[in-house]
Amino acid sequence: MSAPARLVVRVRPGASRTRVGGRYGDGADATLVVAVSARAVDGAATEAVLGAVAEALGVRPWQVTLVRGRTSRDKMLEIAEPPDDLDVRLAALLGPPAS
């Protein structure tokens, strides 16, 4: 069993469709963008983010929890028992750095 991993994401609530991928920011400080169709009302967007990230990383929904940022667009998530290739999956989701 691997140690939990933490991941910072930038949320775009109210998107036309749910999508995990892309960068917010530049360089090593770039965060993963998670667009969700749910609105930022009563925690609906946060719940949608947790589910979308779990699906994108190939883990069960209960393995992704919110650590910080309940009411913010910037959220820190914790992934319990992350996949061994988490770095590879995140790199693919982030895409190439902007030139």
C-alpha positions as CSV (number, residue, x, y, z in Angstrom):
1,M,0.0,0.0,0.0
2,S,1.4,3.4,-1.0
3,A,1.4,6.6,1.0
4,P,-1.4,9.1,0.4
5,A,-0.6,11.8,-2.2
6,R,-1.7,15.4,-2.3
7,L,-2.8,17.2,-5.4
8,V,-3.8,20.9,-5.9
9,V,-6.4,21.6,-8.5
10,R,-8.1,24.6,-10.0
11,V,-11.9,24.2,-10.3
12,R,-14.0,25.7,-13.1
13,P,-17.6,25.2,-11.9
14,G,-20.6,25.6,-14.3
15,A,-18.7,24.2,-17.3
16,S,-20.7,22.8,-20.3
17,R,-19.2,19.4,-19.4
18,T,-17.1,17.7,-16.8
19,R,-13.4,17.5,-17.9
20,V,-10.1,16.9,-16.1
21,G,-7.1,18.3,-17.9
22,G,-5.1,21.3,-18.7
23,R,-2.9,23.7,-16.7
24,Y,-3.6,26.7,-14.6
25,G,-0.5,28.8,-14.1
26,D,3.1,28.3,-15.4
27,G,6.1,26.1,-14.7
28,A,6.3,23.8,-11.7
29,D,3.6,25.8,-9.9
30,A,1.0,24.9,-12.6
31,T,-2.1,23.1,-11.2
32,L,-4.5,20.7,-12.8
33,V,-7.7,22.2,-14.1
34,V,-11.0,20.4,-13.3
35,A,-14.0,21.7,-15.1
36,V,-17.4,20.5,-13.7
37,S,-20.9,21.1,-14.9
38,A,-22.1,21.4,-11.3
39,R,-22.5,24.9,-9.9
40,A,-20.7,26.1,-6.8
41,V,-23.7,25.8,-4.6
42,D,-24.0,23.8,-1.4
43,G,-20.8,21.9,-2.2
44,A,-22.1,20.4,-5.4
45,A,-19.0,21.5,-7.5
46,T,-16.6,20.1,-4.8
47,E,-18.4,16.7,-4.9
48,A,-18.3,16.7,-8.7
49,V,-14.5,17.5,-8.6
50,L,-13.8,14.6,-6.2
51,G,-15.6,12.2,-8.5
52,A,-14.1,13.5,-11.7
53,V,-10.5,13.3,-10.3
54,A,-11.1,9.8,-9.0
55,E,-12.3,8.7,-12.4
56,A,-9.4,10.5,-14.2
57,L,-6.8,8.8,-12.0
58,G,-8.4,5.4,-12.0
59,V,-9.1,5.2,-8.3
60,R,-12.3,4.7,-6.3
61,P,-14.3,7.8,-5.3
62,W,-13.8,7.2,-1.6
63,Q,-10.0,7.4,-2.1
64,V,-10.2,11.2,-3.1
65,T,-10.9,13.6,-0.2
66,L,-10.9,17.3,0.2
67,V,-8.1,18.6,2.4
68,R,-8.4,22.4,1.9
69,G,-10.4,24.8,-0.2
70,R,-14.0,24.0,0.5
71,T,-15.2,27.4,-0.8
72,S,-12.3,28.2,-3.0
73,R,-11.6,27.5,-6.7
74,D,-8.2,26.2,-5.6
75,K,-8.5,23.0,-3.7
76,M,-6.1,20.5,-2.2
77,L,-7.1,16.9,-2.5
78,E,-5.7,13.8,-0.9
79,I,-5.6,10.5,-2.8
80,A,-5.5,7.5,-0.5
81,E,-3.6,4.6,-2.1
82,P,-2.7,6.4,-5.3
83,P,-1.7,4.4,-8.4
84,D,1.9,3.6,-8.8
85,D,2.0,5.6,-12.0
86,L,0.4,8.7,-10.5
87,D,3.1,11.0,-11.8
88,V,2.7,9.7,-15.3
89,R,-1.1,10.1,-15.2
90,L,-0.8,13.7,-13.8
91,A,1.7,14.7,-16.5
92,A,-0.6,13.4,-19.2
93,L,-3.6,15.3,-17.7
94,L,-1.6,18.5,-17.3
95,G,-0.4,18.4,-20.9
96,P,2.7,20.1,-22.2
97,P,3.8,23.4,-20.6
98,A,2.8,26.6,-22.4
99,S,5.5,28.0,-24.6
